[in-house]
């Protein structure tokens, strides 16, 4: 009889565990596994923040942002990472996409430590390497600020566009006089002795924008959010838990170092500091500032960047769990 009770108890426990597993949702996330987003996703998984919030992750490696967008639009992924300007454009074109803040890390115009340049005016006649192409958001914001100072960066400098690693290498080799790159490449440049001539945050503040607006975020479809609010809330909670841990725990960073591609202790320190600086505060986005930024982007980036979108659509930003 005792053996029977033990077996029945074990069977009941297994049944309950199976039921819990069955209820656990799987979120399909398409992202570049070699990118910085994976630092947070890896932390979520390694610390069990996903299972604690009722889901598991199936991370799909994609080549770059456009590939993730294609997977998302085609229904092959539930979540991707993109900037809210893309979400705004998609919403204005009839796509029910929403944005959950992930990072406010932005770029800068970096120059060598011994460069004579002290302001944007000193870049006249110089060569600037730019990652992301002519409609890169950092480049456009710096251009907008320069215009307020009577400087036309587009016509008064020579621009070289290329992939982030190429722009990094040309800067290191002295083939360009300055570089605008993604934040983690800027962190590596700073570890090598480069300095920011002007950050995008400084330019944004001078333009009357908020430097706290998260440019990058997790993107989900509105229908998915409405049908699975507990899953999206759970993912947002797991993301915040990972951020809170990485904001203060050195051991968590030591665990991530093997996937960070840090070539030195200095690079590791700068990458860690850059990620931490990009952690947005909980709470709503300043939509008035976002609307003003969108106007600047539409003015300078035109239809190539924003299509026909000139004003901020309603419903771009959501804050589950905040």
Helices and strands as residue ranges (DSSP letters): H 2-23, E 25-31, H 37-46, H 49-52, E 55-61, H 65-73, E 79-83, H 84-92, E 97-103, E 108-112, G 120-123, E 127-131, H 137-148, H 153-156, E 158-162, H 164-172, E 178-180, H 183-191, E 194-199, H 200-206, E 216-221, H 222-227, H 229-246, H 250-256, G 257-259, H 265-277, H 287-306, E 317-318
